[in-house]
């Protein structure tokens, strides 16, 4: 059983001598065993979390830290020779204990609330979390194997049906009266398991497993590697199944027939490091931009094929294709339509997520330790620029020269374009590209900018040495707070969460001069942030702590 540790890349220059308040501790619980493996129901579906070592496991309450139960694996699943992995399905309130011995794989399913064995099987060769999809509407698990998908009852493990006509893992889906409409996907860890895989969108009768219809799609439906958000959107509108993935693809809900499509394949612009076992680049192409009548998208399907396209939203008819993006583009993170102009950001910040193999050698014993580290970080991709095209005919309207040397990101604010070069903030006229004002970001006292965010009537600058705010109207400095090297992990309401490579966390109130509260983790500690960003669970040796991100 290998540990996966979460860390963040270093985005900020170190700074000493800052002042801060500590995050208040809600509770602290010492377990009866070491914490080698952990997890929390951060969405509060069940209100519980777990810790475990090689021999036993505990379930604790997220509310007060009280331990619901602690049991040895040998007592919970005596038929399993050893436990190689633990998988928690919070929504189902089930724990999967896996024995992964080659050729003799077995699974035991435990009731999360009691620690009691519910069922076990040596027939279901579950190897990883990605092979399990919980369908709450049917209270069952869909298991993905090499040549077949099995649907089993969640409470008993009894097989309900199987199909070889749908391959891959069920992703985002539409459930309607026993009918599941879904796209399949193959996470990287499953690629070696599936043969003859094809991109498949299908409609399945969940009572019988019958495939009512199937079709193909363009692109790769997937989840982000670490944070697991879906990289596409599936919706049902007026008996049309709409798949937003590298553009838009529209199918008839009853028959699965292609109605129209404006999608393309896209190759990621960043090569994976040699030690990456799983790697993804996100935010390199913007989602389709919708108006009441039209759809706009960026098509980067090759080094010499980089265009903006405008479509009729109802029929998919191409209205115009722009000239090739001037100067080329490896990424186009943002696209906006405003006041008769289509504005794009060329280059800038994209998100990287991956699992990286790190090997350390003990200088005394010569023994090596292998750790798989999960990382989420930003990378700035060249070339840079901001360009605008006429909405009427797709012709280039203006191309700003100010951002050829650098850009972080941009956003619209009341008809003006707010752009950051990394060294300066700009407010620009959308129609002409003229600059309303230019402000040095170092006025905020936190070094050069890494990215900018929007809050109320302010620009939030995440800098090399902390966070600062400026008035969006005229660029006037509002307030700032210095911090250590860290990266953005969450931004909600008025609270911005930063995390360092050593798992230190700080929560900034951007509405109050960026005042912040921090937690300094000890070496070897790990943490888990709730989905609303309000709380942080910290795991260290035998102790679990719950902190409030801010008073």
GUSETOR-706474 format. One record per residue (C-alpha): x, y negated, z negated. Coordinates in steps of 0.2 Angstrom, whole numbers, padded with zeros to 4 digits, always signed. Each point is the difference from the previous one (the first is absolute). Layout:
<nodes>
XYZ ...
</nodes>
This chain:
<nodes>
+0000+0000+0000 +0008-0016+0006 -0003-0017-0008 -0005-0014+0011 +0005-0017-0007 -0008-0017+0005 +0011-0015+0003 +0000-0016+0010 +0013-0008+0011 +0010-0015-0006 -0007-0015+0008 +0006-0014-0011 +0017-0007-0006 +0004+0003-0018 -0004-0014-0012 +0005-0002-0018 -0006-0011-0014 -0019+0000+0004 -0013+0000-0013 -0016+0011-0001 -0013+0007-0011 -0001+0019-0002 -0015+0010+0006 -0011+0004-0015 +0000+0019-0004 -0018+0007-0001 +0005+0017-0007 +0015+0012-0001 -0001+0019-0002 +0014+0012-0003 -0002+0017+0008 +0005+0017-0007 +0011+0003+0016 +0012-0010+0012 -0008-0009+0014 +0007+0006+0016 -0016-0001+0010 -0014-0012-0002 -0015-0008+0008 -0015-0011-0004 -0017-0003+0007 +0004-0017+0004 -0017-0003+0008 -0009+0005-0016 -0010+0014+0008 +0002+0011-0015 +0009-0012-0012 +0014+0012-0004 +0019+0003+0004 +0012+0015-0001 +0018+0004-0005 +0010+0016+0001 +0016+0008-0001 +0006+0017+0006 -0011+0010-0013 -0015-0010-0005 -0012-0014+0005 -0010-0013-0009 -0016-0010+0005 -0002-0017-0009 -0013-0013+0000 +0004-0016+0010 -0011-0010-0012 +0009+0003-0017 +0014+0012+0004 -0007+0014-0010 +0005+0018+0006 -0015+0010+0006 +0010+0016+0001 +0017+0007+0001 +0003+0018+0007 +0014+0011+0006 -0001+0005+0018 +0002+0018-0005 -0017-0001-0010 -0009-0010+0014 +0005+0011+0014 +0008+0016-0006 +0000+0009+0017 +0012-0014+0007 +0018+0005-0002 +0005-0018-0001 -0007-0018+0004 +0009-0008+0015 -0012-0015+0002 -0015-0008-0008 -0013-0009+0010 -0014-0010-0008 -0016-0003+0010 -0008-0013-0012 -0016-0002+0009 -0004+0019-0002 +0008+0000-0017 +0010+0015+0005 +0019+0004-0002 +0009+0011+0012 +0014+0010-0006 +0011+0007+0014 +0012+0015+0000 +0010-0003+0016 +0011+0016+0001 +0002+0003+0018 -0012+0013+0006 -0009+0001-0017 -0007-0017-0001 -0015-0001-0013 -0011-0013-0007 -0009-0002-0016 -0014-0014-0002 -0002-0007-0017 -0015-0010-0008 +0008-0017-0003 -0011-0003-0015 +0003+0016-0009 +0016+0008+0006 -0009+0016+0004 +0003+0010+0015 -0014-0001+0013 +0006+0011+0014 +0016+0006+0008 +0005+0007+0016 +0015+0008+0009 -0009-0001+0017 +0000-0019+0001 +0019-0005+0004 -0001-0018-0006 +0017-0007+0001 -0003-0019-0002 -0013-0013-0004 -0003-0005+0018 -0007+0018+0003 -0015-0004-0011 -0015-0012+0004 -0014-0002-0013 -0017-0002+0008 -0010-0007-0015 -0017+0000+0009 +0002+0019+0001 +0010+0003-0016 +0013+0010+0010 +0018+0000+0006 +0005+0001+0018 +0017+0009+0001 +0011-0003+0015 +0010+0015+0006 +0010+0004+0016 -0014+0008+0010 -0015-0003-0010 -0010-0012-0011 -0009+0008-0015 -0014-0009-0010 -0002+0007-0018 -0011-0004-0014 +0009-0011-0013 -0007+0009-0015 +0003+0018+0005 +0013+0000+0014 -0012+0010+0010 +0002-0002+0019 -0015-0008+0008 +0006+0000+0018 +0015-0001+0011 +0004-0007+0017 +0015+0001+0012 -0008-0014+0012 +0005-0014-0011 +0018-0002-0004 +0009-0011-0012 -0005-0009-0016 -0017-0009-0001 +0004-0019-0002 -0013-0014-0002 -0017+0006+0004 -0018-0004+0002 -0012+0011-0010 -0019+0001+0005 -0012+0013-0006 +0012+0014+0000 +0009-0005+0016 +0018-0006-0001 +0008-0011+0014 +0018-0001-0002 +0017-0001+0008 +0014+0012-0004 +0018-0005-0004 +0016+0009-0004 +0011-0007-0014 +0019+0002+0004 +0001+0014-0013 -0013+0010+0009 +0008-0002+0018 +0009+0017-0001 -0016+0009-0005 -0011-0004+0014 +0002+0006+0018 -0010-0006+0015 -0005-0016-0010 -0010-0013+0010 -0007-0017-0006 -0018+0006-0003 -0016-0010-0005 -0014+0012-0004 -0017+0002-0008 -0002+0015-0012 -0015+0008-0008 +0005+0001-0018 -0012+0014-0003 +0007+0012+0013 +0016-0007+0006 -0007-0001+0018 +0009-0013+0011 -0014-0010+0007 +0011-0010+0012 +0018-0005+0002 +0011-0012+0009 +0018-0007+0000 +0006-0017-0006 +0016-0011+0004 +0013-0003-0013 +0003+0009-0017 -0013-0001-0013 +0010+0001-0017 +0002-0007-0017 +0014-0010-0007 +0014+0011-0007 +0001-0007-0018 -0016-0010-0003 -0011+0011+0010 -0011-0013+0008 -0008+0006+0016 +0008-0008+0016 -0016-0001+0009 -0019-0003-0002 -0014+0011+0005 -0018-0008+0000 -0017+0003+0006 -0010-0014+0009 -0016+0002+0010 +0003+0018+0004 +0018-0003+0005 +0015+0007-0009 +0014-0014+0000 +0018+0005-0003 +0012-0015-0003 +0017+0008+0003 +0013-0009+0011 -0015-0009+0007 -0018+0006+0001 -0008+0016+0006 -0019+0002+0001 -0009+0017+0001 -0019+0005+0001 -0005+0006-0018 -0012+0013+0007 +0011+0008+0014 +0018-0006-0003 +0001-0007+0017 +0013-0014+0003 -0009-0017+0002 +0015-0011+0002 +0017-0002-0006 +0014-0013-0002 +0014+0009-0008 +0018+0004+0003 +0014+0011-0008 +0013-0010-0010 +0018+0005-0005 +0006-0007-0016 +0014-0013+0002 +0011+0006-0015 +0011+0016+0000 -0001+0011-0015 +0015+0000-0011 +0010+0017+0000 -0006+0004-0018 -0018-0003+0004 -0011+0016-0002 -0016-0010+0005 +0000-0018+0007 -0013-0012+0006 -0001-0018+0006 -0017-0010-0003 -0007-0017+0005 +0011+0000+0016 -0016-0003+0011 -0015-0009-0006 -0017+0007-0001 -0012-0004+0014 -0007-0018-0003 -0019-0001+0002 -0011-0015+0004 -0019+0002+0003 +0003+0003+0018 +0018+0005+0003 +0014+0011-0006 +0019-0005+0001 +0014+0012-0002 +0019+0001+0002 +0006+0013+0012 +0018+0005-0003 +0001+0017+0009 +0018-0002+0006 +0015-0012+0001 -0007-0008+0016 -0018+0001-0004 -0005-0013-0013 -0016-0009+0002 -0015-0007-0008 -0017+0006+0006 -0017-0007-0001 -0015+0012+0001 -0019-0002+0000 -0005+0007-0017 -0015+0009+0006 +0006+0008+0016 +0019+0002-0002 +0002-0010+0017 +0017-0008+0001 -0002-0019+0002 +0018-0004+0002 +0018+0006-0004 +0012-0013-0004 +0017-0002+0008 +0014+0010-0009 +0004-0007-0017 +0014-0012+0003 +0017+0006-0007 -0006+0018-0003 -0007+0006-0017 +0004+0016-0010 -0014-0005-0013 -0015-0012+0000 -0006+0000-0018 -0014-0013+0002 -0012-0006+0013 -0013-0014-0002 -0013-0008+0011 -0004-0018-0004 -0006-0016+0009 +0002+0008+0017 +0017+0007-0003 +0006+0018-0003 +0015-0001-0012 +0013+0014-0003 +0015+0002-0012 +0014+0008+0008 +0012+0009-0011 +0001-0002-0019 -0005+0011-0015 -0006+0018+0002 -0003+0013-0014 +0011+0015-0001 -0005+0015-0010 +0010+0016-0002 +0006+0015-0010 +0019+0000-0001 +0012+0014-0005 +0013-0006-0013 +0014+0012-0005 +0011-0004-0015 +0015+0010-0005 +0006+0002-0018 +0019-0005+0000 +0003+0012-0015 -0009+0016+0005 -0001-0003+0019 -0019+0005-0001 -0011-0010+0011 -0018-0006-0004 -0012-0004+0014 -0014-0012-0002 -0014-0005+0012 -0003-0019-0002 -0016-0008+0007 +0003-0018+0005 -0011-0014+0006 +0009-0016+0007 +0000-0013+0013 +0011-0002+0015 +0002-0015+0011 +0000+0004+0019 +0007-0010+0014 -0003-0009+0012 -0010-0014-0008 -0012-0013+0006 -0018-0007+0000 -0010-0002+0016 -0017-0005+0005 -0010+0005+0016 -0016-0008+0007 -0016+0009-0005 -0008-0004+0017 +0013+0009+0011 +0014+0007-0010 +0014-0012+0006 +0014-0006-0012 -0005-0016-0008 +0015-0003-0011 +0015+0009-0007 +0008-0008-0015 +0019+0000+0000 +0001-0003-0019 -0001+0019-0005 +0013+0007+0012 +0012+0003-0015 -0012+0006-0012 -0018+0003-0006 -0008+0009-0015 -0019-0001+0004 -0014-0012+0003 -0019-0003-0003 -0014-0011+0005 -0007-0014-0011 -0014-0011+0005 +0005-0001+0018 +0019-0002-0004 +0013+0013+0002 +0011+0003-0016 +0017+0008+0005 +0016+0003-0010 +0017+0002+0008 +0007+0006-0016 +0008-0017-0003 -0014-0012+0003 -0019+0000-0001 -0009-0007+0015 -0018-0006+0003 -0003+0000+0019 -0014-0006+0012 -0008+0016+0008 -0004-0009+0016 +0017-0008+0004 +0013+0008-0012 +0004-0017-0007 +0007+0000-0018 -0011-0009-0013 +0013+0002-0013 +0016+0009-0004 +0006+0004-0018 +0016+0008-0006 -0006+0016-0010 +0015-0003-0012 -0010-0014-0007 -0009+0014-0010 +0016+0005-0009 -0001+0018+0005 +0012+0001+0015 -0005+0005+0018 -0017+0007+0003 -0003+0019+0003 -0018-0002+0004 -0014-0013-0002 -0018+0004-0007 -0016-0010-0001 -0009-0006-0016 -0014-0012+0000 +0008-0017+0006 +0018+0006-0003 +0014+0009+0009 +0007+0013-0011 +0019+0003+0004 +0008+0016-0005 +0018-0005-0001 +0017+0008-0002 +0000-0005-0019 -0019+0000-0005 -0016-0008+0006 -0006-0018+0003 -0015-0009+0007 -0002-0015+0012 -0016-0010+0004 -0006+0006+0017 -0006-0018+0005 +0017-0009-0001 +0013+0013-0006 +0002-0008-0017 +0008+0011-0013 -0012+0006-0013 +0009+0012-0012 +0012+0015-0001 +0007+0014-0011 +0017+0008+0002 +0002+0019-0001 +0012+0014+0005 +0002+0009+0016 -0016+0008+0004 -0013+0004+0013 -0019-0003+0002 -0010+0016-0005 -0017-0008-0002 -0010-0017+0002 -0018-0001-0005 -0010-0015-0006 +0013-0012-0007 +0012+0013-0007 +0016+0005+0010 +0009+0015-0006 +0019+0002+0004 +0011+0015-0004 +0019+0003-0001 +0010+0015+0006 +0002+0005-0019 -0020+0000-0001 -0001-0017-0010 -0016-0008+0003 -0006-0018+0000 -0018-0007+0002 -0001-0018+0006 -0015-0011-0002 +0001-0011+0016 -0014-0011-0006 +0010-0006-0015 +0017-0005+0006 +0005+0018+0003 +0002+0004-0018 +0004+0018-0002 +0000+0015-0012 +0013+0014+0002 +0004+0017-0005 +0018+0006-0001 +0001+0018+0003 +0014+0011-0008 +0011+0010+0011 -0009+0015+0007 -0017-0007-0004 -0014+0001+0014 -0016-0009+0001 -0017+0000+0009 -0011-0015+0003 -0019+0001+0000 -0009-0004+0016 -0007-0017-0006 +0018-0005-0006 -0006-0003-0018 +0009+0014-0009 +0017+0009+0001 +0004+0017-0006 +0018+0003-0005 +0007+0017-0002 +0017+0003-0010 +0007+0016-0007 -0015+0006-0011 -0010-0017-0001 -0014-0007+0011 -0004-0018-0003 -0014-0011+0007 +0003-0018+0003 -0011-0014+0006 +0008-0009+0014 -0005-0017-0007 -0010-0006-0016 
</nodes>
